[in-house]
Amino acid sequence: MLGYIILSSFLSAASAAITATVNSNAAALAANLLSTSGGATLSNAQLIGAPGCAGFFTGGSSVSGLTLPDSGVILSSGNVVDIAGPNNFGNTQTNFNRPGDSNLDSLIPGFSTLDACVLQFDFQCGEGEVATFDLTFDYVFGSEEYLEFVGREFNDVFGFFLNGINIALLPDNVTPVSINSVNQNTNSVYFNNNSGGTFNIEADGLTTKLTAQGIPTSGTNTIKLAVADAGDRVLDSWVLIEGGSFSCVPNNVAPVAQCQNIEVSAISLCEHSPPDQSALIAAIDNDSYDPDGSIASAVLDNYGPYPFGDTTVVLTVTDDSGAASSCEATITVVDDESISSDNLDCGGPGVIAPPNAPLNFFPSYIKTNGCPADLTVGSPSCSFCNGAAKTVDKLAGGSCQVGFENHPANFSVADSGGVGDHIAWTNTVCDSNGCAEFKCTVCVTNPSNKGAGGRRLRDLQKFTCPSTWNPKVDTFKCGK
């Protein structure tokens, strides 16, 4: 039973192999490569090479340990059927005694190619409008010249020529893919060593699956897929091109970032800290758009806090393909806080008792947004009230001085014994956002009902101010 299990496993592994069949029908080969949704139309297909150098392959995905195209078109400097594994020979070769190719010769200056196999056809992308298209297809290159001929002056060569330009390049879009540029020592991340027959395929070495990419011109383009021996006709090479991968891919157009300048209010410390970043972006974004898709994200390079005045920020929008663009906007932090009596500090305790020295007050205005109070102060005035009767123009034996110490906003009051239980200081303060009137009320306390020299007062009997009197908040209505 154990022997049966081992034998079954061996047969299963052996059946998991890549196979190729010869086909010289150029139109069929080209059609096999075309993606059903790739937006390209093909014409004028030609195959140049010996019978046996081209055909179809299948079973690529069944080769354990490798990522190969499952099926597609195979071209070889020898016979395509020899690609089938296992790798029993290190020198598989077929001499077709055919000429080389001039485009391939240009890739190895000083040497000539032999036994070239070339599949060539014309195509158009998007009805000839090329500005928004790229050409792509996937492939693997393998050769019997690995590993022995790595680093030699010449070895087998291949190329994909889009309108004469080779697009069989490494992902850096600069380095041509060849035995000398991709091997066990150089760019090995793109190489699979099969010299020991690890993988069930004949080639002694293969690249990983790579993508050829190019930019077509407008109208009709020509693609030439070619492989050849170089310098001699020994040791074969193969190119496996994935079926259905040849496509004209819409070339992503970057989004267009559009900004507008905004004003925001100072909130605290005379600066602005955005409470909602999304709302801030929405305010700056002036209908940014993506011509061929949708915008996936929008971010700012600076989310504050922004100081008073102007700050330049950069808005970057990115589309769903990763392309991005940016624009600049100015965020202007302004002081637009309205004048409010809530922000006045009367600058004094608000209670006096006769007879007394003047009680000084130093009113101030404090903005809640933390900006400097750039105020224009009017001429203050004082009025006196005895709660039993009426408002009077002066305080017998008392005083109210405004603008002392050469500052019009300051004042002092005194009551040395006379009518008046309350003194109200009134002033108008303005800034760029408007004006408001403020009042501070001083309460005169006289629990003994005595004035100067023990004289009885004729105002309210034994009037006592509340201990919690606040000159900014508390008021006394005359006549009550």
VOVORO-708425 format. One record per residue (C-alpha): residue number from 0; x, y, z; residue in three letters. Coordinates in pm, 1 decimal. Each point is the difference from the previous one (the first is absolute). Last residue first. Layout:
BEGIN
PT	NUM	X	Y	Z	ALA;
...
This chain:
BEGIN
PT	479	-3778.6	10106.9	4404.6	LYS;
PT	478	43.9	351.3	-120.9	GLY;
PT	477	340.9	-67.5	-150.4	CYS;
PT	476	67.2	-351.6	-121.1	LYS;
PT	475	315.4	-133.8	153.6	PHE;
PT	474	231.3	-218.5	-206.4	THR;
PT	473	201.1	-316.6	53.7	ASP;
PT	472	199.9	-152.0	-284.2	VAL;
PT	471	311.9	208.1	-54.1	LYS;
PT	470	21.7	158.5	343.9	PRO;
PT	469	-44.2	-339.0	168.6	ASN;
PT	468	-158.6	24.4	346.3	TRP;
PT	467	45.2	-323.5	192.2	THR;
PT	466	-2.3	161.7	346.1	SER;
PT	465	-331.2	167.2	-78.3	PRO;
PT	464	19.9	373.8	62.2	CYS;
PT	463	-143.7	128.7	327.8	THR;
PT	462	-232.5	298.6	22.9	PHE;
PT	461	-53.3	131.2	353.9	LYS;
PT	460	-301.1	201.0	-98.4	GLN;
PT	459	-9.7	89.1	-368.0	LEU;
PT	458	109.9	354.5	-67.7	ASP;
PT	457	-37.1	290.8	235.8	ARG;
PT	456	329.0	-48.4	172.4	LEU;
PT	455	52.0	63.9	364.4	ARG;
PT	454	312.9	203.6	76.0	ARG;
PT	453	263.8	-178.7	212.0	GLY;
PT	452	272.4	242.9	-113.4	GLY;
PT	451	-16.0	-128.4	-355.8	ALA;
PT	450	-293.6	-228.7	-58.3	GLY;
PT	449	-184.7	-243.1	218.3	LYS;
PT	448	-269.1	-250.9	-91.8	ASN;
PT	447	189.9	-262.8	201.9	SER;
PT	446	-39.8	-269.5	-274.0	PRO;
PT	445	129.2	232.6	-268.6	ASN;
PT	444	103.8	-194.6	-316.5	THR;
PT	443	45.5	182.7	-326.7	VAL;
PT	442	-26.9	-243.4	-295.6	CYS;
PT	441	209.7	66.1	-310.4	VAL;
PT	440	-155.7	-88.3	-334.8	THR;
PT	439	213.1	-63.1	-308.7	CYS;
PT	438	-155.7	65.4	-335.9	LYS;
PT	437	104.1	-82.4	-351.5	PHE;
PT	436	-130.4	117.0	-332.6	GLU;
PT	435	88.0	-186.4	-318.5	ALA;
PT	434	163.5	79.3	-330.0	CYS;
PT	433	76.1	-184.4	-323.0	GLY;
PT	432	233.0	-259.8	-156.3	ASN;
PT	431	294.3	232.0	-65.6	SER;
PT	430	5.6	100.7	366.0	ASP;
PT	429	-222.2	214.2	218.8	CYS;
PT	428	-53.1	73.2	371.6	VAL;
PT	427	-273.3	220.4	141.6	THR;
PT	426	5.6	99.1	367.5	ASN;
PT	425	-218.3	2.6	308.5	THR;
PT	424	94.2	15.6	369.2	TRP;
PT	423	-293.7	-47.8	236.4	ALA;
PT	422	10.2	121.7	362.2	ILE;
PT	421	-241.6	-150.8	247.3	HIS;
PT	420	-144.4	96.8	338.1	ASP;
PT	419	-14.0	365.5	-65.8	GLY;
PT	418	-69.3	290.7	223.0	VAL;
PT	417	279.5	112.1	222.6	GLY;
PT	416	286.8	-112.8	217.0	GLY;
PT	415	358.8	-5.4	-110.5	SER;
PT	414	-71.1	-206.7	-310.2	ASP;
PT	413	296.6	-66.8	-231.8	ALA;
PT	412	52.8	-114.6	-358.6	VAL;
PT	411	296.5	-55.8	-228.4	SER;
PT	410	24.6	-40.8	-377.2	PHE;
PT	409	215.8	-155.8	-272.3	ASN;
PT	408	-94.1	-26.9	-368.2	ALA;
PT	407	106.4	351.7	-89.7	PRO;
PT	406	361.7	-56.4	107.9	HIS;
PT	405	197.3	306.2	110.6	ASN;
PT	404	38.4	-130.4	354.7	GLU;
PT	403	-363.4	91.6	47.0	PHE;
PT	402	-238.2	-35.7	-289.4	GLY;
PT	401	-312.2	20.9	206.8	VAL;
PT	400	-33.4	138.6	351.8	GLN;
PT	399	-315.1	-64.9	197.2	CYS;
PT	398	-37.7	186.4	327.0	SER;
PT	397	-183.0	3.0	330.0	GLY;
PT	396	-110.3	262.4	251.2	GLY;
PT	395	-336.2	25.7	-160.8	ALA;
PT	394	3.6	-227.7	-303.0	LEU;
PT	393	-79.5	159.7	-325.7	LYS;
PT	392	-240.7	-5.9	-286.3	ASP;
PT	391	-284.8	-180.9	170.0	VAL;
PT	390	-184.3	-318.3	-89.9	THR;
PT	389	-322.8	-34.5	187.4	LYS;
PT	388	-174.5	-84.5	322.4	ALA;
PT	387	53.5	-276.0	248.3	ALA;
PT	386	286.2	-176.2	-177.8	GLY;
PT	385	224.4	294.4	10.0	ASN;
PT	384	171.8	17.1	-334.4	CYS;
PT	383	313.2	159.0	-128.3	PHE;
PT	382	122.6	29.9	-359.5	SER;
PT	381	353.2	-11.4	-135.8	CYS;
PT	380	128.3	59.9	-349.4	SER;
PT	379	263.6	-151.3	-225.5	PRO;
PT	378	135.0	166.0	-316.0	SER;
PT	377	33.5	-261.8	-273.7	GLY;
PT	376	257.3	-275.0	-23.5	VAL;
PT	375	131.8	-127.8	-336.3	THR;
PT	374	115.3	-355.5	35.3	LEU;
PT	373	269.5	-229.1	-137.2	ASP;
PT	372	-63.2	-278.1	251.7	ALA;
PT	371	283.2	-237.2	-91.3	PRO;
PT	370	-120.7	-342.0	-117.3	CYS;
PT	369	-66.1	-276.9	249.8	GLY;
PT	368	-324.0	-117.1	-159.0	ASN;
PT	367	-190.8	77.0	321.5	THR;
PT	366	95.8	365.7	-28.6	LYS;
PT	365	79.8	174.1	328.0	ILE;
PT	364	-115.3	358.8	61.1	TYR;
PT	363	139.2	189.1	294.3	SER;
PT	362	-135.5	234.9	266.7	PRO;
PT	361	246.9	153.4	243.8	PHE;
PT	360	-199.7	120.8	302.8	PHE;
PT	359	120.8	212.1	289.3	ASN;
PT	358	-186.0	48.6	327.4	LEU;
PT	357	33.2	355.9	120.9	PRO;
PT	356	61.4	40.2	371.2	ALA;
PT	355	-287.0	-74.9	228.7	ASN;
PT	354	-291.5	143.3	198.2	PRO;
PT	353	-203.1	-184.8	-97.4	PRO;
PT	352	16.2	-370.2	-90.3	ALA;
PT	351	101.9	-138.4	-341.3	ILE;
PT	350	-92.9	-314.3	-191.1	VAL;
PT	349	84.4	-79.0	-367.1	GLY;
PT	348	310.7	-212.8	48.7	PRO;
PT	347	196.5	149.4	-293.0	GLY;
PT	346	120.4	-65.9	-356.3	GLY;
PT	345	-334.7	12.2	-173.5	CYS;
PT	344	92.2	-302.1	-213.4	ASP;
PT	343	-185.4	11.9	-327.7	LEU;
PT	342	-28.8	-317.0	-210.9	ASN;
PT	341	-366.5	-67.3	66.0	ASP;
PT	340	-75.5	351.5	-118.3	SER;
PT	339	61.1	-125.1	-350.4	SER;
PT	338	185.7	145.1	-295.5	ILE;
PT	337	-25.4	-241.3	-291.8	SER;
PT	336	283.8	-243.0	-74.3	GLU;
PT	335	110.6	21.4	-361.0	ASP;
PT	334	374.1	-23.6	58.6	ASP;
PT	333	123.4	-161.4	-320.8	VAL;
PT	332	206.2	-307.7	-84.0	VAL;
PT	331	75.4	-4.1	-371.9	THR;
PT	330	56.0	-340.0	-158.8	ILE;
PT	329	174.9	41.2	-333.3	THR;
PT	328	-25.5	-277.7	-256.1	ALA;
PT	327	249.7	-197.8	-204.1	GLU;
PT	326	-61.3	-276.4	-252.5	CYS;
PT	325	97.2	-363.0	-34.2	SER;
PT	324	-16.0	-294.4	-238.6	SER;
PT	323	-10.5	-374.7	46.6	ALA;
PT	322	1.1	-328.6	-190.3	ALA;
PT	321	-62.9	-308.3	214.8	GLY;
PT	320	-244.5	-178.3	-228.1	SER;
PT	319	-306.0	87.8	211.4	ASP;
PT	318	86.5	368.9	-25.7	ASP;
PT	317	205.8	209.3	241.0	THR;
PT	316	-67.7	359.6	106.9	VAL;
PT	315	263.8	208.9	173.8	THR;
PT	314	-89.6	331.4	168.7	LEU;
PT	313	297.7	217.0	95.7	VAL;
PT	312	-28.0	266.2	272.2	VAL;
PT	311	109.1	364.7	13.8	THR;
PT	310	-67.8	182.0	327.7	THR;
PT	309	-125.2	359.8	22.9	ASP;
PT	308	-87.5	200.4	312.8	GLY;
PT	307	-43.2	-124.9	356.9	PHE;
PT	306	171.1	-334.4	46.7	PRO;
PT	305	-128.9	-328.8	-145.8	TYR;
PT	304	-27.1	-301.5	230.1	PRO;
PT	303	31.8	-160.0	-237.3	GLY;
PT	302	-90.4	-285.5	-233.2	TYR;
PT	301	306.1	32.5	-221.7	ASN;
PT	300	87.6	-200.1	-312.8	ASP;
PT	299	-365.6	-34.4	-90.1	LEU;
PT	298	-162.8	-319.5	-124.7	VAL;
PT	297	-246.6	-109.5	-267.1	ALA;
PT	296	-65.8	-366.2	-75.7	SER;
PT	295	-149.1	-236.8	-255.7	ALA;
PT	294	-83.1	247.3	-274.8	ILE;
PT	293	-195.4	-169.5	-277.5	SER;
PT	292	66.8	-115.0	-348.8	GLY;
PT	291	104.4	132.8	-337.3	ASP;
PT	290	9.4	380.1	28.0	PRO;
PT	289	46.4	4.5	380.7	ASP;
PT	288	-142.1	307.0	173.4	TYR;
PT	287	72.0	277.4	249.3	SER;
PT	286	-315.4	208.2	53.8	ASP;
PT	285	149.2	287.3	205.4	ASN;
PT	284	143.7	-197.2	290.2	ASP;
PT	283	76.8	248.5	279.0	ILE;
PT	282	-339.7	-25.6	175.2	ALA;
PT	281	-20.0	-376.7	-48.6	ALA;
PT	280	347.4	-39.6	147.0	ILE;
PT	279	-103.7	198.7	310.0	LEU;
PT	278	-319.9	-202.9	36.4	ALA;
PT	277	200.0	-321.8	-13.5	SER;
PT	276	244.8	129.9	260.6	GLN;
PT	275	-276.7	78.5	251.9	ASP;
PT	274	75.8	207.6	311.9	PRO;
PT	273	260.1	201.0	-190.6	PRO;
PT	272	236.8	173.0	245.1	SER;
PT	271	-4.9	372.5	-74.8	HIS;
PT	270	221.0	258.8	167.8	GLU;
PT	269	-40.0	305.0	225.4	CYS;
PT	268	86.0	-212.2	304.0	LEU;
PT	267	-349.5	-139.8	-45.9	SER;
PT	266	-252.0	-18.4	-283.2	ILE;
PT	265	121.5	238.5	-269.7	ALA;
PT	264	-255.8	-17.7	-275.7	SER;
PT	263	65.7	-146.7	-342.2	VAL;
PT	262	46.1	161.2	-339.2	GLU;
PT	261	43.6	-209.6	-313.3	ILE;
PT	260	209.5	-7.0	-316.3	ASN;
PT	259	-112.3	-232.0	-278.0	GLN;
PT	258	164.9	-310.6	-135.1	CYS;
PT	257	-27.2	-216.8	-310.4	GLN;
PT	256	184.6	-330.3	-33.8	ALA;
PT	255	-32.5	-168.6	-339.7	VAL;
PT	254	22.1	-377.3	8.6	PRO;
PT	253	273.1	-183.1	-192.9	ALA;
PT	252	-97.8	-173.3	-321.3	VAL;
PT	251	35.4	-377.6	6.6	ASN;
PT	250	95.8	-157.2	-328.4	ASN;
PT	249	-283.6	-219.9	-116.3	PRO;
PT	248	149.6	-345.5	-52.7	VAL;
PT	247	44.3	-125.6	-353.0	CYS;
PT	246	27.8	-373.2	48.7	SER;
PT	245	210.9	-304.0	-78.0	PHE;
PT	244	-65.1	-227.9	299.6	SER;
PT	243	-246.7	-240.7	-161.4	GLY;
PT	242	260.4	-273.7	-37.4	GLY;
PT	241	313.6	43.5	205.9	GLU;
PT	240	319.5	19.6	-201.2	ILE;
PT	239	251.0	-282.1	62.5	LEU;
PT	238	338.8	80.0	-156.1	VAL;
PT	237	239.7	-285.4	-62.1	TRP;
PT	236	375.0	-52.3	-35.5	SER;
PT	235	203.4	-272.6	-167.7	ASP;
PT	234	359.8	-109.3	40.9	LEU;
PT	233	193.9	-4.3	-327.2	VAL;
PT	232	-34.4	203.7	-317.3	ARG;
PT	231	300.6	224.9	47.3	ASP;
PT	230	79.7	370.5	50.0	GLY;
PT	229	-341.5	77.4	148.5	ALA;
PT	228	-301.4	-227.4	-16.5	ASP;
PT	227	-329.2	179.0	-53.9	ALA;
PT	226	-320.9	135.3	154.1	VAL;
PT	225	-253.3	250.9	-139.8	ALA;
PT	224	-333.1	168.5	72.8	LEU;
PT	223	-57.7	294.5	-236.8	LYS;
PT	222	-280.0	246.4	71.9	ILE;
PT	221	-108.0	250.7	-264.4	THR;
PT	220	-225.5	299.3	64.8	ASN;
PT	219	-286.9	148.9	-202.2	THR;
PT	218	-154.6	332.6	99.6	GLY;
PT	217	150.2	209.3	278.1	SER;
PT	216	323.0	-124.4	155.0	THR;
PT	215	7.7	-282.3	250.9	PRO;
PT	214	148.1	38.0	348.4	ILE;
PT	213	174.3	-307.3	131.3	GLY;
PT	212	-19.3	-272.1	262.9	GLN;
PT	211	139.1	-350.9	14.5	ALA;
PT	210	-94.8	-179.1	319.4	THR;
PT	209	213.4	-265.0	165.4	LEU;
PT	208	-66.4	-353.0	124.0	LYS;
PT	207	315.8	-116.0	173.3	THR;
PT	206	296.0	-59.8	-223.2	THR;
PT	205	105.7	-349.6	-92.1	LEU;
PT	204	304.9	-223.4	34.6	GLY;
PT	203	110.8	-343.5	-116.6	ASP;
PT	202	-303.4	-17.8	-230.7	ALA;
PT	201	-169.8	-342.0	-21.6	GLU;
PT	200	-295.5	39.2	234.3	ILE;
PT	199	-105.9	-197.3	307.1	ASN;
PT	198	183.0	218.0	249.6	PHE;
PT	197	292.4	-101.9	218.2	THR;
PT	196	193.7	-136.2	-297.9	GLY;
PT	195	340.2	83.3	144.8	GLY;
PT	194	64.4	284.6	-242.1	SER;
PT	193	-346.2	136.7	73.8	ASN;
PT	192	95.5	335.6	153.1	ASN;
PT	191	-296.4	240.9	6.7	ASN;
PT	190	81.5	369.2	-55.8	PHE;
PT	189	-176.2	335.1	60.6	TYR;
PT	188	130.6	42.9	355.0	VAL;
PT	187	338.8	-98.4	-143.8	SER;
PT	186	44.4	347.2	-148.0	ASN;
PT	185	361.9	-103.7	-68.4	THR;
PT	184	174.1	-303.6	145.8	ASN;
PT	183	-236.2	-292.9	-65.8	GLN;
PT	182	-120.8	159.0	-322.9	ASN;
PT	181	-173.9	301.6	-149.9	VAL;
PT	180	214.8	261.2	-178.0	SER;
PT	179	243.8	-241.2	-169.9	ASN;
PT	178	-266.2	-242.3	-119.3	ILE;
PT	177	-207.0	288.4	-130.6	SER;
PT	176	-278.7	238.6	107.5	VAL;
PT	175	83.0	352.6	-114.2	PRO;
PT	174	69.0	239.7	292.5	THR;
PT	173	-177.7	338.0	-7.5	VAL;
PT	172	-367.6	-38.1	93.1	ASN;
PT	171	107.4	-64.6	362.4	ASP;
PT	170	-247.2	-290.4	-10.4	PRO;
PT	169	243.9	-188.8	-226.8	LEU;
PT	168	-34.5	60.9	-370.0	LEU;
PT	167	-139.4	-181.2	-303.2	ALA;
PT	166	-122.9	329.6	-149.4	ILE;
PT	165	249.1	12.3	-288.9	ASN;
PT	164	-73.4	296.5	-227.4	ILE;
PT	163	-57.3	-66.8	-374.2	GLY;
PT	162	-369.5	96.4	-5.4	ASN;
PT	161	-45.5	-212.7	309.7	LEU;
PT	160	282.5	-252.3	-10.1	PHE;
PT	159	-20.2	-293.5	237.7	PHE;
PT	158	345.9	-150.0	34.1	GLY;
PT	157	192.3	-323.4	26.0	PHE;
PT	156	364.3	-103.3	20.1	VAL;
PT	155	210.1	-310.5	27.1	ASP;
PT	154	350.7	65.0	128.2	ASN;
PT	153	285.5	235.3	-71.3	PHE;
PT	152	295.3	142.0	183.3	GLU;
PT	151	-33.7	-259.7	272.9	ARG;
PT	150	-120.6	98.8	346.4	GLY;
PT	149	-247.6	-286.9	34.8	VAL;
PT	148	88.3	-266.8	-252.4	PHE;
PT	147	9.2	-302.6	226.9	GLU;
PT	146	-304.7	80.1	211.8	LEU;
PT	145	-225.4	32.6	-201.9	TYR;
PT	144	57.0	-47.9	-372.8	GLU;
PT	143	-285.4	-253.3	-4.6	GLU;
PT	142	-240.6	292.6	5.1	SER;
PT	141	-321.2	137.9	144.2	GLY;
PT	140	-188.9	328.0	-43.8	PHE;
PT	139	-339.7	51.0	166.0	VAL;
PT	138	-276.2	234.1	-125.9	TYR;
PT	137	-278.7	244.2	80.2	ASP;
PT	136	-160.1	264.6	-226.0	PHE;
PT	135	-46.0	378.9	15.5	THR;
PT	134	-69.0	291.1	-236.6	LEU;
PT	133	-83.0	338.6	155.5	ASP;
PT	132	-294.2	222.3	-96.6	PHE;
PT	131	-141.2	352.0	59.3	THR;
PT	130	181.2	202.2	-264.1	ALA;
PT	129	-19.9	-281.0	-254.2	VAL;
PT	128	-323.9	74.2	-177.7	GLU;
PT	127	24.8	-250.4	-287.7	GLY;
PT	126	-347.7	-142.9	40.9	GLU;
PT	125	80.8	-87.9	359.3	GLY;
PT	124	325.6	-179.1	-69.9	CYS;
PT	123	110.2	-112.1	-345.5	GLN;
PT	122	199.4	-305.8	-98.7	PHE;
PT	121	250.1	-129.0	-254.3	ASP;
PT	120	161.1	-341.9	13.5	PHE;
PT	119	335.5	-175.9	39.4	GLN;
PT	118	99.0	-344.9	124.3	LEU;
PT	117	372.3	-58.0	-49.6	VAL;
PT	116	210.2	-313.6	47.7	CYS;
PT	115	369.8	58.1	-66.5	ALA;
PT	114	223.8	-293.4	-82.0	ASP;
PT	113	315.7	214.1	14.2	LEU;
PT	112	105.2	332.6	152.8	THR;
PT	111	311.9	191.1	-89.6	SER;
PT	110	260.2	150.2	230.2	PHE;
PT	109	181.1	333.2	24.7	GLY;
PT	108	-283.9	178.8	178.2	PRO;
PT	107	-230.2	-235.5	195.3	ILE;
PT	106	-339.2	179.9	23.5	LEU;
PT	105	28.2	134.7	-355.6	SER;
PT	104	23.4	-357.1	-133.7	ASP;
PT	103	-347.2	-63.2	147.7	LEU;
PT	102	-143.0	276.0	-215.6	ASN;
PT	101	184.4	-135.9	-302.2	SER;
PT	100	-135.7	-354.6	36.5	ASP;
PT	99	181.1	-333.2	-44.2	GLY;
PT	98	15.8	-235.9	-295.3	PRO;
PT	97	-111.3	-363.4	-0.8	ARG;
PT	96	208.3	-317.3	23.8	ASN;
PT	95	-273.3	-163.7	209.0	PHE;
PT	94	246.7	-140.2	253.0	ASN;
PT	93	-188.4	-144.5	297.3	THR;
PT	92	144.4	1.8	349.7	GLN;
PT	91	-44.2	-142.7	350.5	THR;
PT	90	332.6	32.2	181.0	ASN;
PT	89	-57.7	-60.4	369.9	GLY;
PT	88	-223.1	-300.5	-54.9	PHE;
PT	87	-243.0	-177.5	232.2	ASN;
PT	86	-190.1	310.3	108.9	ASN;
PT	85	-336.5	-167.7	48.2	PRO;
PT	84	-160.6	151.6	-181.9	GLY;
PT	83	-161.3	131.6	-317.2	ALA;
PT	82	179.2	293.9	-165.4	ILE;
PT	81	117.4	-230.4	-278.8	ASP;
PT	80	-332.3	41.2	-178.8	VAL;
PT	79	94.4	355.8	-98.9	VAL;
PT	78	284.9	-113.7	-225.4	ASN;
PT	77	304.6	224.5	-17.1	GLY;
PT	76	48.0	376.6	19.1	SER;
PT	75	-341.8	-10.5	166.0	SER;
PT	74	-339.3	170.8	7.1	LEU;
PT	73	-289.2	-108.3	223.6	ILE;
PT	72	-353.0	144.1	-10.6	VAL;
PT	71	-246.9	-35.6	286.1	GLY;
PT	70	-85.7	-215.0	296.1	SER;
PT	69	28.0	-15.4	378.0	ASP;
PT	68	246.5	288.4	21.0	PRO;
PT	67	275.0	-112.6	234.7	LEU;
PT	66	40.9	55.4	372.6	THR;
PT	65	242.0	-275.9	89.9	LEU;
PT	64	22.4	-238.6	296.2	GLY;
PT	63	-221.6	-270.5	-146.2	SER;
PT	62	-54.9	10.0	-374.6	VAL;
PT	61	-380.2	-23.0	-25.8	SER;
PT	60	-37.4	368.6	-86.1	SER;
PT	59	181.5	-51.4	-328.6	GLY;
PT	58	-232.0	-279.0	-112.8	GLY;
PT	57	-42.4	121.3	-356.4	THR;
PT	56	225.1	121.9	-281.2	PHE;
PT	55	-78.6	118.8	-353.4	PHE;
PT	54	224.0	16.9	-304.3	GLY;
PT	53	317.1	142.3	-145.2	ALA;
PT	52	349.0	-118.0	-96.8	CYS;
PT	51	-122.9	-335.7	-139.5	GLY;
PT	50	-11.5	107.8	-358.4	PRO;
PT	49	294.0	236.1	-42.8	ALA;
PT	48	-30.8	371.4	38.2	GLY;
PT	47	-200.0	308.7	-96.5	ILE;
PT	46	-362.6	6.9	111.6	LEU;
PT	45	-215.6	288.0	-124.6	GLN;
PT	44	-321.1	162.7	125.4	ALA;
PT	43	-132.9	284.2	-216.7	ASN;
PT	42	-279.7	108.1	236.6	SER;
PT	41	-97.8	31.7	367.9	LEU;
PT	40	-261.0	212.8	183.1	THR;
PT	39	62.7	109.4	357.7	ALA;
PT	38	-237.6	95.3	284.7	GLY;
PT	37	134.5	-254.3	245.9	GLY;
PT	36	-328.2	-158.1	99.7	SER;
PT	35	37.8	-332.7	-180.8	THR;
PT	34	374.9	22.2	47.6	SER;
PT	33	197.3	-79.8	-313.0	LEU;
PT	32	276.4	-259.3	24.5	LEU;
PT	31	-196.6	-280.3	-162.8	ASN;
PT	30	-88.6	228.2	-291.5	ALA;
PT	29	369.3	45.8	-78.5	ALA;
PT	28	60.5	-375.7	-12.4	LEU;
PT	27	-309.8	-59.7	-210.0	ALA;
PT	26	100.5	270.9	-247.6	ALA;
PT	25	354.8	-136.8	-22.7	ALA;
PT	24	-109.4	-356.5	-73.5	ASN;
PT	23	327.2	-189.8	47.8	SER;
PT	22	-112.2	-226.2	284.2	ASN;
PT	21	218.4	-251.3	183.7	VAL;
PT	20	-132.9	-140.0	326.1	THR;
PT	19	137.6	64.6	346.0	ALA;
PT	18	-25.2	-176.2	335.2	THR;
PT	17	46.4	112.5	359.8	ILE;
PT	16	-5.9	-266.8	264.7	ALA;
PT	15	-203.0	-127.3	292.0	ALA;
PT	14	-17.8	-354.2	-138.7	SER;
PT	13	338.9	-86.7	150.2	ALA;
PT	12	-109.1	115.9	341.7	ALA;
PT	11	-311.7	-222.1	-12.2	SER;
PT	10	203.1	-297.3	-119.7	LEU;
PT	9	245.9	40.5	286.7	PHE;
PT	8	-280.8	29.3	256.2	SER;
PT	7	-164.4	-313.8	-135.0	SER;
PT	6	329.4	-190.0	20.2	LEU;
PT	5	54.1	102.2	360.3	ILE;
PT	4	-354.7	-99.4	96.8	ILE;
PT	3	28.6	-334.4	-177.1	TYR;
PT	2	331.5	-77.3	172.1	GLY;
PT	1	-161.8	68.4	336.6	LEU;
PT	0	-284.0	-242.0	-81.2	MET;
